[in-house]
Amino acid sequence: MHKALKHAARVRQKKVGVPPHAVAHHQRGIGLRFASFIASGRGAWIAFLAVLGPGLLAGLSDDDPAGITTYSVLGAEFGYSLLWIIPVSTVMLVQFHLMAMRIGATTGKGFVGIVREKWGHRAGYVAVGGLLIANFGTICAEYAGISAAGGLIGLPSWISAPVAGLLISLVVVLGSFHRVEQVLLVISSTLALYIVDGLLAEPDWEKVIHHSLIPHLPASPAEWVAIAAALGTTLAPWGLAFIQSYAVDKKISLQNLRWARVDVVIGSVLTGVIGLAISVACAATLNKAGIHIVDAGDAASALKPLAGRFATVLFGAGLLGASLLAAAIVPIATSYSIAEGAGEPASLDLDSHHFQLFYTAFVVLTVAAVSVVSVPGLPLIPLIYASQVVNALLLPLHVIALQLLANDGSIVGEGRLGKWSRIGGWVSISLIIACVAALVWSWLGGTG
C-alpha cells in the first residue's frame, strides 16, 4: 500500500507538473489522512483539528525572544501609552497570514517557489538570500533566548544552547510531520504563562483598556521606533514565508481553507494577547519603578523584586518555551525557502535516511547558530541588530509581493482576493511602509 501511494504520487506529479514538496505527504499517507478527516463528516471539530497548526505555530512563534524583548521594552519604557500598536499589529497579522495561506493553498507552492514561477529564478535567489541573511541572525537570537532562560537557573550557554539544538534537530529530522507538529504545539502552550504574568503584575486595567483601544500618536522619535519595532516583530517576513510553505506541507487546499482561517485567527489573536500581557506586566512594574532593560533576560530578572519570584519563574519559563518554539520554526521556514529556491523537495515528511537539502539546511543553520551563541563573550547584539535591519527592509517587499500574487488571477485563480480585501491590504501596506520609513530615519540619525 505504501509503495502504491508513492507511485501514484509520482505519476500525479508528472501529469500535472506539481512540485515534489506539494505531494510529500501523499508519499507517506499523511495528506490522505488529513483529507479523510475533513471528508469524513464527523463534525466541525474534527475538520478543524485536521487543519490546526500553521496559523497557531506561525503566530505564536512571533512571540520569540526578539518579540518578547520588543514588547518588554514597549511597556518598560513607555508604560501603557503605546499598547494600541499591538492590537493593530494583530489585525495585520491575521490579514497577511490569511493572504499567505490562501496563496499556498491555491498554488501548492511556498513563497520562494511562487516567486520563482512569477518573476524568474533570479528573483527566487534574491528572495532566498534576503531571508537567509535576516533569518540567521534571528535564529541566533532564539538560541540566545534559550541561553538567557538557562542563565536564570545558572546553566551556561555552552551547555543549554547545544543540548537544545541537538534535541530540536532530532525531533525535526527523525520525526514525521505529524510528530513534529505535535511537539511544537505542546511547546507553544508554555506561552500562556505570560498571560498569568500580566495578571500577577496587577496593572491599571482602566489604562490598559483605554490605551489598547484608542491610538495616541507618538510624541518623540523613540516612540516611533518602538511602534515600528512592535509592528516588525509581529509581522516578521520569516513568519509569512513559514505559514505559506507549512500550509502547502500540510496539504491545505482551497476547499478546506475555511477551517484553516479559524486556525490563523486563533493563532494571531493569541499572539496579540501574549504580547499585550508582556507589555502590560512590564508597564505595571518596570516602568512604574523607572527600570530600563536591554533584553528579555533583563526583564525576567527585573521582575523578581517587583512582582515576586513566581512571576520571574513564569517569565523565564515562557522565555524558554518561546525560544525553543522559534528555534525550531525559523530554521524550518528558512529550510523551506532554501529548498524551494533550489527546486528541491521541501517537507517535514521527507525520507530522512537519504540526503535531503531541506534537512541538511536545517541542521547546518542550527549548528551554525548554536556555535555562535556558545562562544563566550561573543557580541551577539550587532548580529541580531543587523538581522532586524534586514527584516525591516524585507517586510514591505514581502507584503507587497503577497498582495500582488494574491491579486493575480493567473497565479491563484478562483482564490483571488475580493475588492475590500485588496483595499485593506494596500492600506495596511501603506502603514507598514510609513513605520519602516520612521525606523530607517532613526537609524540614519533622525533621533539626534
Secondary structure, DSSP 8 states (H G I E B T S, - for coil): -HHHHHHHHHHHHHHHT--GGGGHHHHHTHHHHHHHHHHT-S-HHHHHHHH-SHHHHHHHTTSSHHHHHHHHHHHHHHTTTTTTHHHHHHHHHHHHHHHHHHHHHHHS--HHHHHHHHH-HHHHHHHHHHHHHHHHHHHHHHHHHHHHHHHTTT--HHHHHHHHHHHHHHHHHHS-HHHHHHHHHHHHGGGGHHHHHHHHT---HHHHHHHHHS----SSHHHHHHHHHHHHHHS-HHHHHHHHHHHHHTT--GGGHHHHHHHHHHHHHHHHHHHHHHHHHHIIIIIHHT---SSHHHHHHHHHHHH-HHHHHHHHHHHHHHHHHHHHHHHHHHHHHHHHHTT----TTS-TTS--HHHHHHHHHHHHHHHHHHSTT--HHHHHHHHHHHHHHHHHHHHHHHHHHHT-HHHHGGG---HHHHHHHHHHHHHHHHHHHHHHHIIIIIT-
